[in-house]
């Protein structure tokens, strides 16, 4: 059995629990059958760190992009994103999207403009998008539709079925994180039942959103296992089936 963590931030994981070693962290993940990782970029200031991890470890891939809440760093042009994405180990554009949690929608033109640039870079490069949305589901789908977003994943999905269905209609995949293990996530678990098997992915978003049974402790890619386990329970199947399905979906989407 092999499981892919389709979205993690290995460059931000606290390695103290692993003796300061990325290799030890990866070995720990391997003990729980997690053997492939997409280390996701959230700002250009740390892109080199993310890229270096991918170049140094065969089982790690990387993305390039600027998270919607990042305001202080470099805001890339389409051309800059395309240039940085021009490597086999950079398999995605993002994470990108819209996040109105800390700002007013009416003041977020800069977020929407950035999102549109990332969509253009994805469409031009042929590399899938990683989309983050928070308190902005309608606008996220609207921009995706307007810009004719072609491929990608709604990461750490926590929205309703209507939003999932709209993303699926655009050809996107849906990735579930440790949120599906939270007691408060009954509505999300209902969504997770409905997503077609060939569009499912699993992730940790580590070091954030640690799943049960380790909620409240530092998250790491190894815990993708518990996301897969919960998804199997929700869908009435086995962990090995979820592992096989989501691994195949990851390879299909990201062409690896």
TABELLIN-V714504 format. One record per residue. RES is the residue in one small letter. SS is DSSP state (a for helix, b for strand, c for the rest). D_FIRST is the distance of its C-alpha to the first C-alpha in Angstrom with 2 decimals. Layout:
RES/SS/D_FIRST + RES/SS/D_FIRST
//
This chain:
x/c/0.00 + x/c/3.80 + x/b/6.80 + x/b/10.34 + x/b/13.41 + x/b/15.81 + x/b/18.87 + x/b/19.83 + x/c/22.98 + x/a/22.02 + x/a/25.69 + x/a/26.71 + x/c/24.37 + x/c/26.50 + x/a/25.41 + x/a/27.81 + x/a/25.17 + x/a/23.37 + x/c/26.60 + x/c/27.27 + x/c/24.49 + x/a/22.02 + x/a/20.22 + x/a/19.98 + x/a/18.66 + x/a/15.88 + x/a/15.13 + x/a/15.15 + x/a/12.60 + x/a/10.34 + x/a/10.97 + x/c/9.34 + x/c/6.18 + x/b/8.64 + x/b/9.53 + x/b/11.92 + x/b/15.04 + x/b/18.11 + x/b/21.03 + x/c/23.70 + x/c/27.41 + x/c/29.96 + x/c/33.17 + x/a/34.56 + x/a/35.91 + x/a/32.43 + x/a/31.02 + x/a/31.55 + x/a/29.42 + x/a/26.48 + x/a/27.08 + x/a/27.44 + x/a/24.02 + x/a/22.53 + x/a/24.84 + x/a/24.11 + x/c/20.30 + x/c/18.42 + x/c/15.36 + x/b/17.84 + x/b/19.68 + x/b/22.77 + x/b/25.17 + x/b/28.94 + x/c/30.94 + x/c/33.07 + x/c/32.16 + x/c/34.78 + x/c/36.08 + x/c/36.77 + x/c/40.54 + x/c/41.79 + x/c/40.02 + x/c/40.29 + x/c/40.02 + x/c/38.82 + x/c/40.41 + x/a/38.58 + x/a/39.57 + x/a/38.17 + x/a/34.78 + x/a/34.76 + x/a/35.79 + x/a/33.13 + x/c/30.39 + x/c/31.46 + x/c/28.68 + x/c/25.40 + x/c/23.47 + x/b/25.14 + x/b/23.18 + x/b/24.72 + x/b/28.03 + x/b/28.18 + x/b/27.75 + x/b/30.87 + x/b/32.42 + x/b/34.94 + x/b/35.35 + x/c/38.57 + x/c/37.76 + x/c/40.16 + x/c/42.51 + x/c/44.68 + x/a/43.61 + x/a/47.08 + x/a/46.70 + x/c/43.31 + x/a/44.54 + x/a/43.15 + x/a/39.63 + x/a/39.96 + x/a/41.41 + x/a/38.55 + x/a/36.01 + x/a/37.93 + x/a/37.88 + x/a/34.10 + x/a/33.83 + x/a/36.27 + x/a/34.34 + x/a/31.12 + x/a/33.06 + x/a/34.85 + x/a/31.95 + x/c/29.53 + x/c/26.92 + x/b/25.41 + x/b/26.72 + x/b/25.16 + x/b/27.49 + x/b/28.50 + x/b/30.91 + x/b/32.68 + x/c/35.84 + x/c/36.24 + x/a/34.27 + x/a/37.23 + x/a/38.27 + x/a/34.75 + x/a/34.45 + x/a/38.09 + x/a/37.69 + x/a/34.56 + x/a/36.63 + x/a/39.74 + x/c/38.09 + x/c/36.04 + x/c/32.68 + x/c/30.58 + x/c/26.89 + x/b/24.64 + x/b/22.97 + x/b/24.59 + x/c/22.79 + x/c/22.65 + x/c/24.15 + x/c/26.65 + x/c/29.24 + x/c/30.41 + x/a/29.49 + x/a/32.48 + x/a/31.16 + x/a/27.64 + x/a/29.33 + x/a/31.59 + x/a/28.76 + x/a/26.88 + x/a/30.23 + x/c/30.35 + x/c/27.02 + x/c/25.09 + x/b/21.61 + x/b/21.24 + x/b/19.06 + x/b/18.85 + x/c/19.04 + x/a/19.67 + x/a/22.90 + x/a/21.38 + x/a/21.14 + x/c/24.85 + x/c/27.44 + x/c/29.53 + x/c/27.00 + x/a/27.72 + x/a/28.93 + x/a/25.89 + x/a/23.62 + x/a/25.84 + x/a/25.22 + x/a/21.43 + x/a/21.93 + x/a/23.87 + x/c/22.02 + x/c/20.99 + x/a/17.30 + x/a/17.75 + x/a/19.16 + x/b/16.71 + x/b/15.30 + x/b/14.37 + x/c/15.99 + x/c/17.74 + x/c/21.05 + x/c/21.20 + x/c/23.56 + x/c/24.71 + x/c/23.83 + x/c/21.91 + x/c/20.15 + x/c/21.09 + x/c/20.92 + x/c/21.92 + x/c/24.31 + x/c/27.38 + x/c/25.66 + x/c/24.54 + x/c/21.36 + x/c/18.81 + x/a/15.67 + x/a/13.55 + x/a/14.67 + x/a/12.80 + x/a/10.53 + x/a/13.79 + x/a/14.60 + x/a/11.52 + x/a/12.39 + x/a/15.98 + x/a/15.47 + x/a/13.80 + x/a/16.86 + x/a/19.22 + x/a/18.18 + x/c/17.94 + x/c/14.45 + x/c/11.15 + x/a/8.73 + x/a/5.94 + x/a/8.85 + x/a/9.70 + x/a/6.59 + x/a/7.13 + x/a/10.79 + x/a/11.33 + x/a/9.72 + x/a/11.98 + x/a/14.74 + x/a/14.70 + x/a/15.13 + x/a/17.77 + x/a/19.68 + x/a/19.82 + x/c/20.08 + x/c/17.72
//
